[in-house]
C-alpha cells in the first residue's frame, strides 16, 4: 500500500512548489510597485524616450523639409505670388527674420538655414516677348550642397508647371506614378520597436542587477537559502513577476504611442503579447545571470553596462540597422536584442504572424537556453 500513497502525495508536493512560486511572484510584483525608483526607471523613463523620439519623427514622418531664408527684391505680382505660395508650402520652412543676404549667410554658416532663396529685381518682369520671366538664385554653403541641389530640383519642377501656362512645350518623354497596395512604415513606426526593446532591457537586465546585490547585502537571499525554496522556483517567480510588470509598462507605451503619436498597429494583439512575454523572459535571463553572480553593485554595474550598451547601439534600438555597413549588419543579426526588435516590428507594425517570424523565434530560443544555463550555473545566494 506504500506505493499508491507515494503517488498520491507527489502531486501535492508539486502544488506546494507552485504555490511557493505564486507567493514569490506576488511579493516581487508588490515590491516593484512600492519602489518609486523602480517605477521611474521601469515605466516613466521609457516614456520619456518615447516622447523624445516621437516628437522627432512623428510630425515630420517621411516628408522632406528645408529651413530657408526668402529675400524678395522684385515688385512684380508673380514674385509676390511666389512668396505667398512658399509661405504656405509644407516643404519650405521660411525664416521670416531674414531680410538681407548677409543675415542669411550668417544663419547658413551657423547651420540654422539649409539655403536662401533670392528673387532678383527683374524676377517676374514682362520682357519684349510679352512673357514674364526671371531666374531666382539659391544660395547654400559647401556643407549643405546636397540640400541646395535638391531644393533647386524641386523649384525647377514647380516652375515647369508655371512655364506651360505661357509656352506650350512638347514632351516626348514623361514619367507617371502608381501607388502600391502596401503599407509603409513611418520613421516613428520603425523606431517604436526599438524603444520597446529599450524598455525590455531596462526591466529585464537592470531590474535584477539592481535588486539582487541589494538583497544579498541585506542577507535576504541567504535566509531564503535556508528554506526549502529552490533556484528554479525563485527564477520562475521572478520571470512571472517581470513579465507582468513588463506587459504593464509596454501597454502604457503602446497606448501613449497610439493616442499621441498616431502609431499604426496592424498586427494581432494576442500574438504581440506572446512574443513580448517570450522576449522579456529571454532578456531577463541576462539580468538573473549578472545579478545572481555579482556579490555587490561594484561587480554588477560594469558587467551589465558592457553587455547592455553594445546591444542598445547595434541592435537597432535608436537608429535602423540598415544604415550600418553590410558586414556590421551580419554581425548584429546574432545579438540577443536584435530578433526581439525585429520581431516586434514585423508583428506589430507590418502585420506578420508568429509563424512568419520563425528565424527570430528560433534565435531567441537558442539564446534563452544558453542564457539560463549560465544563470543557473553562476547564481549565488550570497
N, C-alpha and C positions, 0 to 999 in steps of 0.2 A: 504493500500500500504506500510505501515511501515514494516511489517514483511518480505516481499521479499527483502526490502532494507537492513535489518539486515543480512539476509542470504547471500547477495552478498558481504557485507563488511567483513564478518568473514574470508573467505579465504585470503583476502588482509592483515588482521591483522596477520594471521599465516605466510604469506610470509615475512612480516616485521620482525617478530620474528626470522625466519630462516635466514633472511638477516643479522640481528644483530649477530647471531651465526657465520655466514660466515666471517663477518668483524673481529670479535674477534679471530677466528681461524687463519686468515692471520696475524694479529698483533702478536699473540703469537708465531707463527712459525717464523716470521721475527725476533722477539726479541731473539729467541733461536740461530739462525744462526749469529746474530750480537754479541752475547756474547761469547767471546773466552773461558772463564772458563767453560761455559755450553757445548761448543763444545768439550773441552778436556775431561770432565767427562762423556759426553753423547756418544761420538763416539771413541775418541782416547784411553781413559782409558780402556774400554772393549777390544780394540785391543791389548793393552799391555798384558793383561791377556791371550788373545788368543795366542800370540806369546810365552809367558812363558810356558803355558801348552802344546802348540803344539810342542815346542822343547823338552819337557819332554817325550811325549807319541808317537808322530807321527813317529819318527825314529825307535824306538825300537819295536813298535807295540805290539804283544803278544809274541815275542821271548824271550828266556832266555839267558842271557849273564853273564859271570863270569870274573871279573878282577883278573888275576892270574900272579904270577911270574913263570918263567920256567928256571930251572937250569939243564943243561946237563953236566954230569960228565963222559959220555961214549963217546968212539971214534968209536962206531960201525955205520955202514951205516943205520941200522934200526933206531937208535937213531936220527941220522941226518934227516932222512926222517920224523920221528915223529915231530921233531921241525918245519920243513917246513910246514907240514900239520896243525899243531897247529897255526902257524902264519897266515895261510890262512883261518882258521876256523871262522865262524860267531858266534860261541858260546863262544870262548875264546878270551878275550882281554888281550894280553900279555904285561906286563910292561918290556920293553927291558932294563931298567936301573938296574934291579935286577940281580946280578951276584953271590951273596952269600946267604946262608940260614939266616945269621944274619941280613943282609939288608932286606930280605923278611920278617923276623919276625917283624922287626920294623914297616914296612909298614902294616902288618896284624894287629898289635896292634893298629895302628893309624886309621884303617878302610879303608886304601887305596887299600888293596888287600883282595879278598874273600878267597883265598887259594894260595898255592905254590906247583908246581909240580916239583919233583926232579927225574931225571933219574940217577940211580947209575952207577958206573963204569962198572958193569957187565951186564948192560941192553943191550940186543940185541946180546950178545956174544954167539957164537955157542958152545954147550956143547958136551960131548961124544956121545950123541944121534944124533949128526949132525943136531940138530934143534935149532935155535936161541931162546933164552928165556930171561926172565927178569921180574922184578917187580918194577914198578915205585911207588913212595911214594907221597901221597898228604897230605900236612901239612895245618892245619887250626886251628883257635882259638876256644875257647869254645862258643863265641858269634856267630860264623859262622859255627856251627856244621851242620846245615841243608844244607847250601850251599856246605860244604865239602863233605857230604854224597851223595848229588845229583850229584856232579861232579865226584865222584868215580863211581857211577852207569853209568854215560854217558861214561866214559873212558872204563869201563868194556864191554859195548856193542860195542864200537869201536874195542877193542881187540878181541872180539868174531869173528868178520869178518876176522881179521888177522889170528887168530888161525886155522880157517877152511882151510887156504891155506897149512898148514903144517900137520894138523891132521884131519882126517875125523871123525866127531862126529855124532852119531845117535841122532836125536831129536824127541822123541815120542810126545812131546807137543810143539805146535807152536802158534804164535799169528799173526793175519792178520789185516790189516787196510782197512777201507771202508769210502769213502768221502760221506757226506750227501749233498744233493742238497739244501743247505741252506746257506744264507749269515750270517756271524757272525760279531759282532761289534769289532772294534779295541778299544784300550783304549782311543784314541783321539775322535773317533766317539761317545763314551759314554760320555766323558767329555764335548764335544762341546755343547750338550743340556743344561748342567749346566751353561756354560758360557753365553749362550743366556738368561737363567733365571737371571743371574747376571746383564746383560745389561738391561733387562726389569725392574728389581728392581731399578737400578740406575736412569733410566729415569722416572719411574712411581712414585717412592716414594721421592727420594732425589731432583728431579726436583721441584715439588710443595712445598716441605718442605723448600727449599732454596728461592723460588721465593715469595710465599705468605707472609711470615713475612716481607720481604723487601717492598713489595707493601703496606702492612699495615703501615709500618714505614713511608713511603713516602706519605701516605694519599691517594694513588691512588684508593684503594678499597672503601674508604669512599666516594670519589667523585663519583665512579661508582654506589654506593648505592643510590645516589640521582637521578639517571637516571631511566628510565623505565625497565632497564635490570633486569632479574630475576636470581635466583641462578641456576636454571636448564639450562638457556641459557649459563651462564658462565661456568658451568661444562661441558656442551656439547661441547662448543668451545675448552675448554682445552683438553677434550678427543680426539677430532678430530685432534688437533694440535699435541698432544703427539703420536697419532697413526701414523701420517705422519713421525714425527721425528724418532720414534721407528723403523718403517719399513726401513727407510734410513740407520739407524745405523746397524740394523740386516742384511740388504742386503750387507753392506760393510763387515761384519763379515763372511757371507756366501761366498762371492766372494774370500776373503782372505783365508779362510779355504780350499776352493776347489782348488785354484791355488797354494797355498804354501804348505799346509799340506795334500793334496790329500783326502779331505773329500768325502765320498761316500753318495750322496743324492739320495735315491731311491724313495722317496715319491713324491706326486703330489704337485707342487709349489703353485697352487691356494689354495689347502686345507691347506698348511703350512701357507700361508698369512692370511687366515681366522682365523685359530687357534691362530696365533700370535697377530692379532688385538684384539681378544677376551681376550687374556692373558694380553695385555697392558692395556686395559680398566679396567679389574678387579684389577690389581695391582695398577693402577693409583688411584683407589678409596681410597686406604690407604693413598697415598700422599695427596689427596684432604681433607681427614678427619683430618690428622695431621696438614697439613699446614693451613687449614681453621679454625681449633680450636685454634692453637697457636697464641699468641699475638706477640711473638718475637722469635729470634733464640734460646734463652736460654730455652724456653719451647719446641720448635720443635726438636732440635737436640737430646736430651736424649731420648725422646719418640720414635723417628724414629729408633734410634740405638737399643732400647730394642726390637722393632718389627722386624727389618731387620736382625740383626746378627743371632738370633736363626734360622730363615728361611734359611739363606745362608749356615749354617753349618749342618742343619738337613734335608734339602730337596734334598740333592744330588747335590749341586752346584759344589763343588770342589772334592768330592770323592763319590763313589757309595753308595747308601743306603743299598745294600745287604751286605756290610761289617759291618753294625751295628748289635747289638743284635736284636733278633726277636721282643722282646717287644717294643723296640725303633722304629723299622720299622713300627709296627702297629700304634704307636702314630704319627709318622711323615707322615703317609698316609693322614692325615686330615689337614696338614698345607696348606695355600693358594698357596704357591710356588710349592709344590710337584706335583700336577696334571699338572702344566704348564711345568715343566721339563720333566716329564714322557710322556706327550702328544707330545711335540716337538720331543723327541727321537723316539717315536713309529711311528710318521708320517714321519719325515724327513729321518731317518736312517734305519728304519725297514719296511717302505712301508705300514703302516696302513692307512686306510681311516678314515674320520671323524665319519662315522657310527660305526667304531670299537673302538673308544676312548670315548664311552658313559659315563663310570664311571668318567673319567677325566672331561669331559664337564659338567656332572651333578654336580660334586663337585664345579667346578668353578662357575656355575650358582648360586648355593646356597651362596657361598662366595660373589659373586657380589651383590646379593640382600642385604645381611647383611651389607657389607662394605658401600654401597651407602646409605643405610638407616641411618647409623651412620654419614656418611659425610654430608648429608643434615641436620641432626639434630644438629650437633655441629658447622657448618660453621658460622663464624662471619666476617662481613665486616670490622671490625676494632678491 
